[in-house]
């Protein structure tokens, strides 16, 4: 069963995509800055009291970038569902996803009932 997406769904997803791309560019810049700043530091993290901080910052920025990349993939998949007519239909039960859920979470793939009953 396919349902017509809310009128603002594409616009909301495209805005979310643009924001995610801006965040990702910022995080990539932050990562480059951390790497550049660590070039002149002692590379022996085990014995350098600042080493753990540098490694932690790199790992943290990298993890945040991965989260944003994952969200971008979700947004792109939602835009594809709009294009193929399956947006707003639960991928588990095939019932329509409530408009309020799509407004709150435009990338939702499942209805509330299926999302809350998932293991």
Helices and strands as residue ranges (DSSP letters): H 9-38, H 51-84, H 99-104, H 112-117
